[in-house]
Amino acid sequence: MAAPRKILIVDPDPSVARSLAPALRQRGYQVHGARDGTRALQVAILRLPDLVLFDEATPLLDAAPSSASCGPTRAPSASRW
């Protein structure tokens, strides 16, 4: 049997994770929650989620740079001498 997929929900409002979690668990996902960026990083390191959903208003986490750092990286441009 395959391990369940893990989802981390990061939102300063805990009711968001509470409202999403039952439906996701019913579909076989393992759900974890975090209310701020520091806790989100801790949970992500410990649980290695397959997907992270987070609100841009999450404290101590700027959504744009964080999502960019998780995505594919580009090779630096070649410079001419």
C-alpha positions as CSV (number, residue, x, y, z in Angstrom):
1,M,0.0,0.0,0.0
2,A,1.3,3.4,-1.0
3,A,2.0,6.0,1.7
4,P,-0.6,8.8,1.9
5,R,0.2,12.1,0.2
6,K,0.9,14.9,2.7
7,I,-0.5,18.4,2.5
8,L,0.6,21.3,4.6
9,I,-1.9,24.1,5.0
10,V,-0.3,27.4,6.2
11,D,-2.7,30.1,7.2
12,P,-2.9,32.5,10.2
13,D,-6.6,31.6,10.6
14,P,-6.8,28.1,12.0
15,S,-10.4,27.7,10.9
16,V,-9.1,27.5,7.3
17,A,-7.1,24.3,8.0
18,R,-9.9,23.0,10.2
19,S,-12.5,23.4,7.4
20,L,-10.3,21.9,4.6
21,A,-8.7,19.0,6.6
22,P,-11.8,16.7,6.9
23,A,-12.5,16.7,3.1
24,L,-8.8,16.1,2.4
25,R,-8.5,13.3,4.9
26,Q,-11.6,11.7,3.6
27,R,-9.8,11.5,0.2
28,G,-6.8,9.8,1.8
29,Y,-4.5,12.8,2.3
30,Q,-2.5,13.3,5.5
31,V,-3.0,17.0,6.5
32,H,-0.8,19.2,8.6
33,G,-1.3,22.8,9.6
34,A,0.8,25.8,10.5
35,R,-0.2,29.4,11.5
36,D,3.1,31.2,10.6
37,G,6.1,30.8,8.4
38,T,8.5,29.6,11.1
39,R,6.2,26.7,12.1
40,A,5.5,26.0,8.4
41,L,9.2,25.5,7.8
42,Q,9.5,23.3,10.8
43,V,6.6,21.1,9.7
44,A,7.9,21.0,6.1
45,I,11.3,19.8,7.2
46,L,9.8,17.2,9.5
47,R,6.9,15.9,7.4
48,L,8.2,16.6,3.8
49,P,4.8,17.5,2.4
50,D,3.9,16.8,-1.2
51,L,1.9,20.0,-1.4
52,V,2.0,23.3,0.6
53,L,-1.0,25.6,0.5
54,F,-0.4,29.0,2.1
55,D,-2.1,32.3,2.5
56,E,-0.1,35.4,1.4
57,A,-1.0,37.0,4.7
58,T,0.9,34.4,6.7
59,P,3.2,36.1,9.2
60,L,7.0,35.6,8.8
61,L,6.6,34.3,5.3
62,D,6.5,36.3,2.1
63,A,4.6,34.0,-0.3
64,A,6.2,35.1,-3.6
65,P,9.9,34.6,-2.6
66,S,9.1,31.4,-0.7
67,S,7.3,29.8,-3.5
68,A,10.0,30.9,-6.0
69,S,12.6,29.3,-3.7
70,C,10.7,26.0,-3.8
71,G,10.3,25.9,-7.5
72,P,12.8,25.0,-10.3
73,T,15.9,27.1,-10.4
74,R,17.4,28.6,-13.5
75,A,21.0,28.6,-14.5
76,P,22.7,32.0,-14.3
77,S,23.0,33.9,-17.5
78,A,26.3,33.5,-19.3
79,S,28.3,36.7,-19.2
80,R,30.4,38.0,-22.0
81,W,34.0,39.1,-21.4
